[in-house]
Amino acid sequence: SVLPAVYAAMREPDRFEVLLDRCFVALFVIYSVVALSGSLPFADSVDIIITKNLSNADHSDIRRGSQIFLVQMLMMVRTLNLLSLSLCSFCH
């Protein structure tokens, strides 16, 4: 597992729980932002039956969906880079 290695590499191991809590909060925020930004643009045209959504999609929805996906991925990469830089301050 990775967690014991992170714990052993920390400058202040007694702050491990604080670091873990911050990571879980950061992941919750990231997942929430991605979920909302993916669902809000399509909220009006989404059917509860997933297979019906596939047959109702037109090219503008697909194009818009791919653009939203690209922006989400760029935001996630940027956020993960910032998180990794801030988490490095806890290690040696």
C-alpha positions in Angstrom: 0.0 0.0 0.0 1.1 3.6 -0.6 -0.1 5.1 2.7 2.6 3.6 4.9 5.3 4.9 2.6 3.8 8.4 2.7 3.5 8.2 6.5 7.1 7.1 6.8 8.3 9.9 4.4 6.5 12.7 6.3 8.5 15.3 8.2 5.8 15.4 10.8 4.0 12.0 10.9 1.7 13.1 13.7 0.0 15.4 11.0 -0.9 12.4 8.8 -4.6 12.4 9.8 -4.8 16.1 9.0 -3.3 15.4 5.6 -5.6 12.5 4.9 -8.7 14.6 5.9 -7.6 17.4 3.5 -7.1 14.9 0.7 -10.6 13.5 1.2 -12.1 17.0 1.3 -10.2 18.0 -1.9 -11.4 14.8 -3.7 -15.0 15.5 -2.6 -14.8 19.0 -4.0 -13.2 17.9 -7.2 -15.7 15.1 -7.8 -18.6 17.4 -7.0 -17.4 20.1 -9.4 -16.9 17.6 -12.2 -20.3 16.0 -11.6 -22.1 19.3 -11.6 -20.3 20.7 -14.6 -21.1 17.5 -16.5 -24.7 17.2 -15.5 -25.9 20.8 -15.5 -25.6 21.5 -19.3 -27.6 18.3 -20.1 -30.1 18.3 -17.3 -33.1 19.2 -19.5 -32.4 16.7 -22.2 -31.4 13.7 -20.1 -33.8 10.7 -19.7 -33.7 8.5 -16.7 -33.3 5.5 -19.0 -29.7 5.6 -20.2 -30.2 3.9 -23.5 -32.9 6.4 -24.5 -30.3 9.1 -24.2 -28.1 7.4 -26.8 -30.8 7.5 -29.4 -31.8 11.1 -28.7 -28.3 12.6 -29.0 -27.7 14.9 -31.9 -24.3 16.1 -33.1 -24.5 19.4 -31.2 -24.9 17.6 -27.9 -22.0 15.3 -28.7 -19.8 18.2 -29.6 -20.8 20.2 -26.5 -20.3 17.1 -24.4 -16.8 16.5 -25.7 -15.9 20.2 -25.1 -17.1 20.0 -21.5 -15.2 16.7 -21.0 -12.0 18.4 -22.3 -12.4 21.4 -20.0 -13.1 19.0 -17.1 -9.9 17.0 -17.8 -7.9 20.2 -18.0 -9.3 21.5 -14.7 -8.6 18.1 -13.1 -5.0 18.0 -14.3 -4.4 21.5 -13.1 -6.0 20.8 -9.7 -4.0 17.6 -9.2 -0.8 19.5 -10.1 -1.6 22.1 -7.4 -2.5 19.5 -4.9 0.7 17.5 -5.5 2.7 20.7 -5.0 1.0 21.5 -1.7 1.2 17.9 -0.4 5.0 17.8 -1.1 5.3 20.4 1.7 4.3 17.7 4.2 7.1 15.4 3.0 10.9 15.6 3.4 
